[in-house]
């Protein structure tokens, strides 16, 4: 088994690969270096991690024990297959004993097809964290939970690397990856979309873009912190906490309603009502929405990730 002092290399030198490299290096783990389609990207990441820039993925493999494919999800399989093909008949010799990882939240380790046939071990390693760019986001990646899935013996090595960094991690089942990814999207990009909708509404009230973001900051950040600390039921306020009665006049369809606001409010209030205190007293999952009479938000629906789809009537 490769020990926790393994050399770690990266195929792909974008935000995630660079952030992971900086984390590993800051914790004393040897970062061998980066390859990238753009040589300047590999060089920039190498400079940030005091490592080397390589001409191609094969050079990364030669210099590393653990190889991360930090490329877009749609390119992981292609990058892996291209690497294997580049070795031809020597693929087994080159890859034997290596641990190959990707950082997709949606895809299982198996997307690194037939790794075991070449003597390699595949793992998916996903930081539950949004890296939108900038040093501050990259510096905080070590505060995220990392989810792991794949070859059992390789999981032990990757876990040891993360332990060196003091990073929290847990294993998940391959079959749970789609639902896990849906949860991550709900808490990240969908939240961004809701904030953008709120900003647009304030701009239509005469706020400037920067002014609107500043005005919403305390409300948005405070709610996020409250949800994380207290849970969704205790974080609810206003009309949704009261199970929808007394919705704001403009949102509920009055003369000052903002175009699209009613639809957004209705769709997302559905999920909020499902965890309101008032609904909780009747049974947490009792809310009926636009579902032709079918009760949505049941425990089974939550497990299967269907509750939001039901709220949206799709």
Secondary structure by P-SEA (a helix, b strand, c coil): cccccbbbbbccccaaaaaaaaaaaaacccccccccccaaaaaaaaaaacbbbbccaaaaaaaccbbbccccccaaaaaaaaaaaaaccccccccccbbbbbbccccccccccccccccbbbbbbbccccccccaaaaaacccbbbbbbccaaaaaaaaaaaaaaccccccccccaaaaaaaaaaaacaaaaaaaaaaaaaaaaacccaaaaaaaaaaaaaaaaaaaacccccccccccccccccccccccccccccccaaaaaaaaaaaaaaaacaaaaaaccccccccccccccccaaaaaacaaaaaaacc
